[in-house]
Amino acid sequence: MSERTWASAVGEVWRSALRHKVLSAVVALCVAGSLTAIVLASSASGASGSPDAPGQAHPAAAAFSLPALAVSGPRVSLSGYQGKPLIVNFFASWCDPCQKETPLLAAFYRAEHGQVAIVGLDENDVRTSAMSFTRRYGVGYAVGLDPTDVAATAYGVSALPQTLFLDAGHHVVDRIFGAVTQAELNKGIALAAGK
C-alpha cells in the first residue's frame, strides 16, 4: 500500500471514532433527558402514593362487614357509618407499633366524645388476645374481628398498623403506614371533613 492509502485509512478510522463519540454523547443526553422528564412527571402527578395529592381522584373504600370483637356486639360494617367521615385503623394485638398507637387512638376518641367515628379492624389475631389488648388500652370505638385478613386484603394492607381516613362519601383521602401520630390524626380528620 502507498503512504497515501495508509493516511486515508487512518483518517477514515479517526473520523469514524469521532462520529461514534458524538453519537454516543447524543444517546447519553437523550437517556438523561428522558430520565429527568420521568422524574419530573411523576413528582408533578403526586406519585408519592398519597391519595390526597392535588388532582388525584380519591379511591372508593371497600365495603366490609365483620363480626364485632365483643361477642354480643353487632357486626362492624362500613355501611353503618354511611354519610359520615371515618377513621379505619388496621391493627393486631401482636403488632408492636400497634401497642404505641392504640392508646393514642383511644384517647383521641374519648377526647372527641364520639364526634369522630373510628373503627378498628383487628387482623389475623385471636379473639381473646384482641379483647385483652383493647381492654388494656381503653378502646371505646367499634372493633371488627378479621382473623383471615379479608378486609386487609380488600384495602391492600400488607403490614400493620395502617390507618385510613375516609370522607363522608367513603373515599380514601389519606393513608398512614405505621403508627399514626397526633399530627397525622389532625391532618387526616381535616381532609376527611373536607376542611
C-alpha positions as protocol buffer text, in pm:
chain_id: "A"
residue {
  index: 1
  type: MET
  ca { x: 0 y: 0 z: 0 }
}
residue {
  index: 2
  type: SER
  ca { x: 112 y: 351 z: -61 }
}
residue {
  index: 3
  type: GLU
  ca { x: 164 y: 607 z: 209 }
}
residue {
  index: 4
  type: ARG
  ca { x: -137 y: 797 z: 90 }
}
residue {
  index: 5
  type: THR
  ca { x: -363 y: 493 z: 133 }
}
residue {
  index: 6
  type: TRP
  ca { x: -241 y: 440 z: 490 }
}
residue {
  index: 7
  type: ALA
  ca { x: -301 y: 805 z: 568 }
}
residue {
  index: 8
  type: SER
  ca { x: -650 y: 796 z: 423 }
}
residue {
  index: 9
  type: ALA
  ca { x: -728 y: 475 z: 618 }
}
residue {
  index: 10
  type: VAL
  ca { x: -608 y: 631 z: 942 }
}
residue {
  index: 11
  type: GLY
  ca { x: -811 y: 943 z: 866 }
}
residue {
  index: 12
  type: GLU
  ca { x: -1123 y: 737 z: 798 }
}
residue {
  index: 13
  type: VAL
  ca { x: -1078 y: 549 z: 1129 }
}
residue {
  index: 14
  type: TRP
  ca { x: -1033 y: 881 z: 1311 }
}
residue {
  index: 15
  type: ARG
  ca { x: -1346 y: 1033 z: 1155 }
}
residue {
  index: 16
  type: SER
  ca { x: -1544 y: 718 z: 1235 }
}
residue {
  index: 17
  type: ALA
  ca { x: -1433 y: 731 z: 1600 }
}
residue {
  index: 18
  type: LEU
  ca { x: -1539 y: 1094 z: 1624 }
}
residue {
  index: 19
  type: ARG
  ca { x: -1880 y: 1014 z: 1475 }
}
residue {
  index: 20
  type: HIS
  ca { x: -1930 y: 732 z: 1729 }
}
residue {
  index: 21
  type: LYS
  ca { x: -1827 y: 960 z: 2017 }
}
residue {
  index: 22
  type: VAL
  ca { x: -2072 y: 1224 z: 1902 }
}
residue {
  index: 23
  type: LEU
  ca { x: -2342 y: 963 z: 1851 }
}
residue {
  index: 24
  type: SER
  ca { x: -2272 y: 815 z: 2196 }
}
residue {
  index: 25
  type: ALA
  ca { x: -2290 y: 1161 z: 2352 }
}
residue {
  index: 26
  type: VAL
  ca { x: -2624 y: 1231 z: 2181 }
}
residue {
  index: 27
  type: VAL
  ca { x: -2765 y: 897 z: 2301 }
}
residue {
  index: 28
  type: ALA
  ca { x: -2642 y: 967 z: 2657 }
}
residue {
  index: 29
  type: LEU
  ca { x: -2807 y: 1311 z: 2651 }
}
residue {
  index: 30
  type: CYS
  ca { x: -3136 y: 1160 z: 2529 }
}
residue {
  index: 31
  type: VAL
  ca { x: -3133 y: 898 z: 2805 }
}
residue {
  index: 32
  type: ALA
  ca { x: -3054 y: 1159 z: 3072 }
}
residue {
  index: 33
  type: GLY
  ca { x: -3326 y: 1388 z: 2939 }
}
residue {
  index: 34
  type: SER
  ca { x: -3580 y: 1106 z: 2937 }
}
residue {
  index: 35
  type: LEU
  ca { x: -3500 y: 1009 z: 3295 }
}
residue {
  index: 36
  type: THR
  ca { x: -3530 y: 1372 z: 3406 }
}
residue {
  index: 37
  type: ALA
  ca { x: -3867 y: 1402 z: 3231 }
}
residue {
  index: 38
  type: ILE
  ca { x: -3993 y: 1084 z: 3402 }
}
residue {
  index: 39
  type: VAL
  ca { x: -3886 y: 1206 z: 3747 }
}
residue {
  index: 40
  type: LEU
  ca { x: -4045 y: 1547 z: 3693 }
}
residue {
  index: 41
  type: ALA
  ca { x: -4367 y: 1397 z: 3559 }
}
residue {
  index: 42
  type: SER
  ca { x: -4403 y: 1153 z: 3847 }
}
residue {
  index: 43
  type: SER
  ca { x: -4340 y: 1421 z: 4111 }
}
residue {
  index: 44
  type: ALA
  ca { x: -4582 y: 1659 z: 3941 }
}
residue {
  index: 45
  type: SER
  ca { x: -4855 y: 1395 z: 3930 }
}
residue {
  index: 46
  type: GLY
  ca { x: -4826 y: 1318 z: 4300 }
}
residue {
  index: 47
  type: ALA
  ca { x: -4685 y: 968 z: 4257 }
}
residue {
  index: 48
  type: SER
  ca { x: -4598 y: 954 z: 4625 }
}
residue {
  index: 49
  type: GLY
  ca { x: -4881 y: 708 z: 4682 }
}
residue {
  index: 50
  type: SER
  ca { x: -5072 y: 963 z: 4887 }
}
residue {
  index: 51
  type: PRO
  ca { x: -5434 y: 981 z: 4775 }
}
residue {
  index: 52
  type: ASP
  ca { x: -5457 y: 1345 z: 4886 }
}
residue {
  index: 53
  type: ALA
  ca { x: -5230 y: 1473 z: 4608 }
}
residue {
  index: 54
  type: PRO
  ca { x: -5392 y: 1759 z: 4414 }
}
residue {
  index: 55
  type: GLY
  ca { x: -5580 y: 1648 z: 4105 }
}
residue {
  index: 56
  type: GLN
  ca { x: -5572 y: 1282 z: 4205 }
}
residue {
  index: 57
  type: ALA
  ca { x: -5906 y: 1104 z: 4242 }
}
residue {
  index: 58
  type: HIS
  ca { x: -5976 y: 953 z: 4581 }
}
residue {
  index: 59
  type: PRO
  ca { x: -6036 y: 577 z: 4561 }
}
residue {
  index: 60
  type: ALA
  ca { x: -6362 y: 441 z: 4699 }
}
residue {
  index: 61
  type: ALA
  ca { x: -6329 y: 246 z: 5022 }
}
residue {
  index: 62
  type: ALA
  ca { x: -6400 y: -126 z: 5001 }
}
residue {
  index: 63
  type: ALA
  ca { x: -6713 y: -241 z: 5180 }
}
residue {
  index: 64
  type: PHE
  ca { x: -6664 y: -465 z: 5482 }
}
residue {
  index: 65
  type: SER
  ca { x: -6888 y: -637 z: 5734 }
}
residue {
  index: 66
  type: LEU
  ca { x: -6711 y: -822 z: 6015 }
}
residue {
  index: 67
  type: PRO
  ca { x: -6816 y: -977 z: 6343 }
}
residue {
  index: 68
  type: ALA
  ca { x: -6769 y: -742 z: 6635 }
}
residue {
  index: 69
  type: LEU
  ca { x: -6480 y: -819 z: 6866 }
}
residue {
  index: 70
  type: ALA
  ca { x: -6727 y: -809 z: 7156 }
}
residue {
  index: 71
  type: VAL
  ca { x: -6914 y: -1137 z: 7110 }
}
residue {
  index: 72
  type: SER
  ca { x: -7254 y: -982 z: 7180 }
}
residue {
  index: 73
  type: GLY
  ca { x: -7198 y: -671 z: 6967 }
}
residue {
  index: 74
  type: PRO
  ca { x: -7347 y: -601 z: 6624 }
}
residue {
  index: 75
  type: ARG
  ca { x: -7143 y: -657 z: 6308 }
}
residue {
  index: 76
  type: VAL
  ca { x: -6897 y: -382 z: 6225 }
}
residue {
  index: 77
  type: SER
  ca { x: -6954 y: -260 z: 5870 }
}
residue {
  index: 78
  type: LEU
  ca { x: -6865 y: 35 z: 5654 }
}
residue {
  index: 79
  type: SER
  ca { x: -7233 y: 86 z: 5571 }
}
residue {
  index: 80
  type: GLY
  ca { x: -7301 y: 151 z: 5941 }
}
residue {
  index: 81
  type: TYR
  ca { x: -7120 y: 485 z: 5902 }
}
residue {
  index: 82
  type: GLN
  ca { x: -7293 y: 598 z: 5586 }
}
residue {
  index: 83
  type: GLY
  ca { x: -7263 y: 972 z: 5525 }
}
residue {
  index: 84
  type: LYS
  ca { x: -7000 y: 1020 z: 5798 }
}
residue {
  index: 85
  type: PRO
  ca { x: -6624 y: 1068 z: 5778 }
}
residue {
  index: 86
  type: LEU
  ca { x: -6449 y: 767 z: 5926 }
}
residue {
  index: 87
  type: ILE
  ca { x: -6108 y: 660 z: 6054 }
}
residue {
  index: 88
  type: VAL
  ca { x: -6035 y: 293 z: 5980 }
}
residue {
  index: 89
  type: ASN
  ca { x: -5743 y: 151 z: 6178 }
}
residue {
  index: 90
  type: PHE
  ca { x: -5595 y: -189 z: 6089 }
}
residue {
  index: 91
  type: PHE
  ca { x: -5415 y: -341 z: 6390 }
}
residue {
  index: 92
  type: ALA
  ca { x: -5342 y: -660 z: 6585 }
}
residue {
  index: 93
  type: SER
  ca { x: -5256 y: -737 z: 6947 }
}
residue {
  index: 94
  type: TRP
  ca { x: -4925 y: -898 z: 6842 }
}
residue {
  index: 95
  type: CYS
  ca { x: -4813 y: -585 z: 6647 }
}
residue {
  index: 96
  type: ASP
  ca { x: -4550 y: -382 z: 6838 }
}
residue {
  index: 97
  type: PRO
  ca { x: -4621 y: -43 z: 6670 }
}
residue {
  index: 98
  type: CYS
  ca { x: -4994 y: -101 z: 6734 }
}
residue {
  index: 99
  type: GLN
  ca { x: -4919 y: -101 z: 7107 }
}
residue {
  index: 100
  type: LYS
  ca { x: -4782 y: 251 z: 7064 }
}
residue {
  index: 101
  type: GLU
  ca { x: -5067 y: 393 z: 6858 }
}
residue {
  index: 102
  type: THR
  ca { x: -5373 y: 227 z: 7014 }
}
residue {
  index: 103
  type: PRO
  ca { x: -5358 y: 430 z: 7339 }
}
residue {
  index: 104
  type: LEU
  ca { x: -5335 y: 747 z: 7125 }
}
residue {
  index: 105
  type: LEU
  ca { x: -5638 y: 645 z: 6914 }
}
residue {
  index: 106
  type: ALA
  ca { x: -5838 y: 552 z: 7226 }
}
residue {
  index: 107
  type: ALA
  ca { x: -5755 y: 885 z: 7396 }
}
residue {
  index: 108
  type: PHE
  ca { x: -5834 y: 1076 z: 7074 }
}
residue {
  index: 109
  type: TYR
  ca { x: -6173 y: 906 z: 7051 }
}
residue {
  index: 110
  type: ARG
  ca { x: -6253 y: 985 z: 7415 }
}
residue {
  index: 111
  type: ALA
  ca { x: -6142 y: 1349 z: 7375 }
}
residue {
  index: 112
  type: GLU
  ca { x: -6371 y: 1388 z: 7072 }
}
residue {
  index: 113
  type: HIS
  ca { x: -6662 y: 1247 z: 7277 }
}
residue {
  index: 114
  type: GLY
  ca { x: -6755 y: 1013 z: 6995 }
}
residue {
  index: 115
  type: GLN
  ca { x: -6789 y: 1300 z: 6746 }
}
residue {
  index: 116
  type: VAL
  ca { x: -6520 y: 1141 z: 6529 }
}
residue {
  index: 117
  type: ALA
  ca { x: -6604 y: 792 z: 6410 }
}
residue {
  index: 118
  type: ILE
  ca { x: -6326 y: 535 z: 6442 }
}
residue {
  index: 119
  type: VAL
  ca { x: -6339 y: 168 z: 6353 }
}
residue {
  index: 120
  type: GLY
  ca { x: -6064 y: -72 z: 6448 }
}
residue {
  index: 121
  type: LEU
  ca { x: -6017 y: -382 z: 6234 }
}
residue {
  index: 122
  type: ASP
  ca { x: -5823 y: -649 z: 6421 }
}
residue {
  index: 123
  type: GLU
  ca { x: -5631 y: -853 z: 6165 }
}
residue {
  index: 124
  type: ASN
  ca { x: -5503 y: -1211 z: 6179 }
}
residue {
  index: 125
  type: ASP
  ca { x: -5548 y: -1233 z: 6555 }
}
residue {
  index: 126
  type: VAL
  ca { x: -5706 y: -1447 z: 6826 }
}
residue {
  index: 127
  type: ARG
  ca { x: -6026 y: -1304 z: 6976 }
}
residue {
  index: 128
  type: THR
  ca { x: -5914 y: -1342 z: 7341 }
}
residue {
  index: 129
  type: SER
  ca { x: -5579 y: -1169 z: 7272 }
}
residue {
  index: 130
  type: ALA
  ca { x: -5753 y: -888 z: 7085 }
}
residue {
  index: 131
  type: MET
  ca { x: -6009 y: -841 z: 7364 }
}
residue {
  index: 132
  type: SER
  ca { x: -5735 y: -820 z: 7630 }
}
residue {
  index: 133
  type: PHE
  ca { x: -5543 y: -575 z: 7411 }
}
residue {
  index: 134
  type: THR
  ca { x: -5838 y: -339 z: 7353 }
}
residue {
  index: 135
  type: ARG
  ca { x: -5939 y: -354 z: 7722 }
}
residue {
  index: 136
  type: ARG
  ca { x: -5582 y: -275 z: 7834 }
}
residue {
  index: 137
  type: TYR
  ca { x: -5573 y: 40 z: 7618 }
}
residue {
  index: 138
  type: GLY
  ca { x: -5929 y: 156 z: 7687 }
}
residue {
  index: 139
  type: VAL
  ca { x: -6059 y: 125 z: 7330 }
}
residue {
  index: 140
  type: GLY
  ca { x: -6416 y: 260 z: 7324 }
}
residue {
  index: 141
  type: TYR
  ca { x: -6476 y: 258 z: 6949 }
}
residue {
  index: 142
  type: ALA
  ca { x: -6614 y: -35 z: 6748 }
}
residue {
  index: 143
  type: VAL
  ca { x: -6370 y: -312 z: 6662 }
}
residue {
  index: 144
  type: GLY
  ca { x: -6429 y: -575 z: 6396 }
}
residue {
  index: 145
  type: LEU
  ca { x: -6256 y: -912 z: 6404 }
}
residue {
  index: 146
  type: ASP
  ca { x: -6088 y: -1012 z: 6076 }
}
residue {
  index: 147
  type: PRO
  ca { x: -5893 y: -1332 z: 6151 }
}
residue {
  index: 148
  type: THR
  ca { x: -5840 y: -1419 z: 5783 }
}
residue {
  index: 149
  type: ASP
  ca { x: -5746 y: -1067 z: 5664 }
}
residue {
  index: 150
  type: VAL
  ca { x: -6046 y: -1028 z: 5432 }
}
residue {
  index: 151
  type: ALA
  ca { x: -6074 y: -652 z: 5493 }
}
residue {
  index: 152
  type: ALA
  ca { x: -5696 y: -603 z: 5497 }
}
residue {
  index: 153
  type: THR
  ca { x: -5671 y: -767 z: 5155 }
}
residue {
  index: 154
  type: ALA
  ca { x: -5956 y: -556 z: 5017 }
}
residue {
  index: 155
  type: TYR
  ca { x: -5774 y: -240 z: 5131 }
}
residue {
  index: 156
  type: GLY
  ca { x: -5429 y: -350 z: 5017 }
}
residue {
  index: 157
  type: VAL
  ca { x: -5295 y: -363 z: 5372 }
}
residue {
  index: 158
  type: SER
  ca { x: -4986 y: -583 z: 5385 }
}
residue {
  index: 159
  type: ALA
  ca { x: -4825 y: -453 z: 5706 }
}
residue {
  index: 160
  type: LEU
  ca { x: -4965 y: -330 z: 6036 }
}
residue {
  index: 161
  type: PRO
  ca { x: -5062 y: -83 z: 6158 }
}
residue {
  index: 162
  type: GLN
  ca { x: -5226 y: 123 z: 5886 }
}
residue {
  index: 163
  type: THR
  ca { x: -5481 y: 398 z: 5930 }
}
residue {
  index: 164
  type: LEU
  ca { x: -5712 y: 523 z: 5657 }
}
residue {
  index: 165
  type: PHE
  ca { x: -5918 y: 839 z: 5661 }
}
residue {
  index: 166
  type: LEU
  ca { x: -6245 y: 827 z: 5467 }
}
residue {
  index: 167
  type: ASP
  ca { x: -6457 y: 1126 z: 5374 }
}
residue {
  index: 168
  type: ALA
  ca { x: -6837 y: 1127 z: 5415 }
}
residue {
  index: 169
  type: GLY
  ca { x: -6872 y: 960 z: 5073 }
}
residue {
  index: 170
  type: HIS
  ca { x: -6632 y: 689 z: 5194 }
}
residue {
  index: 171
  type: HIS
  ca { x: -6343 y: 770 z: 4965 }
}
residue {
  index: 172
  type: VAL
  ca { x: -5991 y: 723 z: 5100 }
}
residue {
  index: 173
  type: VAL
  ca { x: -5846 y: 1073 z: 5142 }
}
residue {
  index: 174
  type: ASP
  ca { x: -5537 y: 980 z: 5342 }
}
residue {
  index: 175
  type: ARG
  ca { x: -5345 y: 667 z: 5446 }
}
residue {
  index: 176
  type: ILE
  ca { x: -5085 y: 639 z: 5720 }
}
residue {
  index: 177
  type: PHE
  ca { x: -4838 y: 350 z: 5715 }
}
residue {
  index: 178
  type: GLY
  ca { x: -4707 y: 263 z: 6062 }
}
residue {
  index: 179
  type: ALA
  ca { x: -4812 y: 405 z: 6397 }
}
residue {
  index: 180
  type: VAL
  ca { x: -5024 y: 716 z: 6350 }
}
residue {
  index: 181
  type: THR
  ca { x: -4927 y: 1036 z: 6531 }
}
residue {
  index: 182
  type: GLN
  ca { x: -5145 y: 1312 z: 6676 }
}
residue {
  index: 183
  type: ALA
  ca { x: -5044 y: 1545 z: 6391 }
}
residue {
  index: 184
  type: GLU
  ca { x: -5142 y: 1280 z: 6134 }
}
residue {
  index: 185
  type: LEU
  ca { x: -5476 y: 1228 z: 6310 }
}
residue {
  index: 186
  type: ASN
  ca { x: -5547 y: 1602 z: 6296 }
}
residue {
  index: 187
  type: LYS
  ca { x: -5447 y: 1624 z: 5929 }
}
residue {
  index: 188
  type: GLY
  ca { x: -5646 y: 1312 z: 5833 }
}
residue {
  index: 189
  type: ILE
  ca { x: -5960 y: 1432 z: 6011 }
}
residue {
  index: 190
  type: ALA
  ca { x: -5935 y: 1771 z: 5840 }
}
residue {
  index: 191
  type: LEU
  ca { x: -5905 y: 1601 z: 5500 }
}
residue {
  index: 192
  type: ALA
  ca { x: -6191 y: 1362 z: 5576 }
}
residue {
  index: 193
  type: ALA
  ca { x: -6413 y: 1651 z: 5689 }
}
residue {
  index: 194
  type: GLY
  ca { x: -6321 y: 1850 z: 5377 }
}
residue {
  index: 195
  type: LYS
  ca { x: -6158 y: 2133 z: 5571 }
}
